[in-house]
Amino acid sequence: MTPAIGRLKTRPEFLKVAASRCKWVAPGLILQVLQRGSTGQSSDHSAQSGTGLRVGFTVSRKVGNAVKRNRARRRLRAVVDEVMPELGRPGHDYVVIGRGSTLTRDFEDLKSDLRVSIARATTSKGFGSKRGSKGRKGSTRGPTTGPASKGS
């Protein structure tokens, strides 16, 4: 039996997924992923969503006017309806963001983009990790502790 696909509808839900900083950019879409935990959720919220997966859609004004944004959103919904039942993981929230090429990209290519995005964004190696320039080799952020700053 395929998992039930719920919807993300409120701004705080979208922001929580974005805060996880786990995303994958493909030519036709951007996918953000959050693995829901048992902490920080009210009993009403967890009872409503269960252990199924939830998906939210967003398309910015950069894509075009309302007609184009709605068309992009419909195309993304159709792709998710075909791909998520087989690849979506229960207990995860997904935000699918439309891009300018979402409108013109072939439907099979959009499905391929989503498949690759799910596989890459949810790999165990990078999943849920906070990626940033802090701590990287050669980073110039933060105070320097080298010899130039010590004798001043």
C-alpha positions in Angstrom: 0.0 0.0 0.0 1.3 3.4 -0.9 1.9 6.0 1.9 -0.6 8.8 2.3 0.6 12.0 0.8 -0.4 15.0 3.0 0.1 18.7 2.2 2.2 21.4 3.8 0.0 24.5 3.9 1.2 27.0 6.5 4.2 29.2 6.4 5.8 27.8 9.6 5.8 24.3 8.1 7.6 25.6 5.0 10.1 27.5 7.1 10.8 24.5 9.2 11.7 22.5 6.1 13.8 25.3 4.7 15.7 25.5 8.1 16.8 21.9 7.7 19.1 23.2 4.9 18.9 19.9 3.1 18.1 20.5 -0.6 18.9 19.5 -4.1 18.7 21.8 -7.1 17.8 20.2 -10.5 17.2 22.0 -13.8 13.4 21.8 -13.5 12.8 22.1 -9.7 14.4 22.5 -6.3 13.6 20.0 -3.6 14.0 20.6 0.2 13.7 17.8 2.6 13.1 17.5 6.4 12.9 14.3 8.4 10.2 14.9 11.0 11.2 13.9 14.5 9.0 13.2 17.5 10.2 16.4 19.2 8.6 19.8 18.8 5.3 18.6 17.4 2.0 19.1 19.1 -0.2 16.0 19.5 -2.8 17.5 17.1 -0.2 18.0 14.4 1.3 14.6 14.7 -2.1 12.9 14.8 -3.1 14.8 11.7 0.0 13.9 9.7 0.7 10.5 11.1 3.8 8.9 9.8 3.0 9.6 6.2 4.9 12.0 4.0 3.9 15.5 3.3 4.6 17.7 0.3 4.3 21.5 -0.2 4.6 23.4 -3.4 5.9 26.9 -4.0 6.5 29.0 -7.2 7.9 32.5 -6.9 6.9 35.5 -9.0 10.2 35.2 -10.9 8.6 32.4 -12.8 5.9 34.7 -14.2 2.4 35.9 -13.8 -0.3 34.1 -11.8 -1.3 31.9 -14.8 2.3 30.7 -15.3 2.8 30.1 -11.6 -0.4 28.1 -11.4 0.6 26.0 -14.4 4.0 25.3 -13.0 2.4 24.3 -9.7 0.0 21.9 -11.5 2.9 20.3 -13.4 4.8 19.8 -10.1 1.7 18.3 -8.5 1.4 15.8 -11.3 5.0 14.9 -11.1 4.8 14.4 -7.3 1.7 12.3 -7.7 3.5 9.9 -10.0 6.9 9.7 -8.3 6.4 10.2 -4.5 4.3 7.0 -3.9 7.3 4.9 -4.9 10.2 7.0 -3.7 8.9 9.2 -0.9 9.9 8.3 2.6 7.3 8.2 5.4 8.0 10.7 8.2 9.5 13.2 5.8 8.4 16.7 4.6 9.2 17.8 1.1 9.0 21.2 -0.4 9.0 21.3 -4.2 10.0 24.7 -5.6 9.2 25.6 -9.2 11.8 27.2 -11.4 11.5 29.1 -14.7 12.3 26.0 -16.7 9.5 24.0 -14.9 7.1 25.4 -17.5 9.0 24.4 -20.6 10.8 21.2 -19.4 9.6 17.9 -20.8 7.3 16.0 -18.3 9.6 12.9 -18.3 12.6 15.1 -17.5 10.7 16.7 -14.6 10.0 13.2 -13.2 13.7 12.3 -13.6 14.7 15.6 -11.9 12.4 14.7 -8.9 13.7 11.1 -8.7 17.3 12.3 -8.7 16.6 15.0 -6.2 14.9 12.6 -3.8 17.9 10.2 -4.0 20.5 12.9 -3.6 18.8 15.0 -0.9 18.1 12.1 1.3 21.4 10.3 1.2 22.6 9.2 4.6 25.9 11.0 4.2 24.5 14.5 3.8 21.0 14.2 5.1 20.2 16.7 7.8 23.6 18.1 8.1 24.1 21.8 8.3 26.1 22.8 5.3 28.0 26.1 5.3 31.3 27.6 4.9 32.1 27.5 8.7 34.8 24.9 9.3 35.8 24.4 5.7 39.4 24.4 4.7 40.4 27.7 3.3 37.4 29.6 4.6 38.1 33.2 5.2 35.1 33.8 7.5 35.6 34.5 11.2 38.6 35.8 13.1 42.0 34.9 11.9 44.3 33.1 14.4 47.4 33.1 12.3 50.7 34.7 13.0 49.6 38.1 11.5 46.9 38.6 14.1 49.0 37.6 17.1 51.7 40.2 17.3 49.6 43.3 16.7 
